[in-house]
């Protein structure tokens, strides 16, 4: 079964977006958080993803 992108409910700092993306891609959550911090304008993308990506355990 294909893996689906979900926000993390356990290892989250703000809303679990970075942890969910890291788990989906199989990379470090720290690296994803660092990219969101370094890339200009990505904070807006982060908050959009926080409202559009469902949490783990929800459909």
HUWOGI-V481388 format. One record per residue. N is the residue number from 0. RES is the residue in one letter. SS is DSSP state (2 for helix, 1 for strand, 0 for the rest). NEAR is the number of other ideal C-beta (glycine too) atoms within 8 Angstrom. Layout:
n:N res:RES ss:SS near:NEAR
n:N res:RES ss:SS near:NEAR
This chain:
n:0 res:X ss:0 near:2
n:1 res:X ss:0 near:3
n:2 res:X ss:0 near:5
n:3 res:X ss:0 near:5
n:4 res:X ss:0 near:7
n:5 res:X ss:0 near:11
n:6 res:X ss:1 near:14
n:7 res:X ss:0 near:12
n:8 res:X ss:0 near:8
n:9 res:X ss:0 near:5
n:10 res:X ss:0 near:6
n:11 res:X ss:0 near:10
n:12 res:X ss:0 near:5
n:13 res:X ss:0 near:8
n:14 res:X ss:0 near:6
n:15 res:X ss:0 near:13
n:16 res:X ss:2 near:12
n:17 res:X ss:2 near:13
n:18 res:X ss:2 near:14
n:19 res:X ss:2 near:14
n:20 res:X ss:2 near:11
n:21 res:X ss:2 near:13
n:22 res:X ss:2 near:10
n:23 res:X ss:2 near:10
n:24 res:X ss:2 near:7
n:25 res:X ss:0 near:5
n:26 res:X ss:0 near:7
n:27 res:X ss:0 near:6
n:28 res:X ss:2 near:11
n:29 res:X ss:2 near:6
n:30 res:X ss:2 near:9
n:31 res:X ss:2 near:14
n:32 res:X ss:2 near:10
n:33 res:X ss:2 near:8
n:34 res:X ss:2 near:9
n:35 res:X ss:2 near:12
n:36 res:X ss:2 near:7
n:37 res:X ss:2 near:6
n:38 res:X ss:0 near:7
n:39 res:X ss:0 near:3
n:40 res:X ss:0 near:6
n:41 res:X ss:2 near:11
n:42 res:X ss:2 near:7
n:43 res:X ss:2 near:7
n:44 res:X ss:2 near:9
n:45 res:X ss:2 near:12
n:46 res:X ss:2 near:8
n:47 res:X ss:2 near:8
n:48 res:X ss:2 near:10
n:49 res:X ss:2 near:11
n:50 res:X ss:2 near:5
n:51 res:X ss:2 near:5
n:52 res:X ss:0 near:10
n:53 res:X ss:0 near:6
n:54 res:X ss:1 near:10
n:55 res:X ss:0 near:10
n:56 res:X ss:0 near:4
n:57 res:X ss:0 near:5
n:58 res:X ss:0 near:2
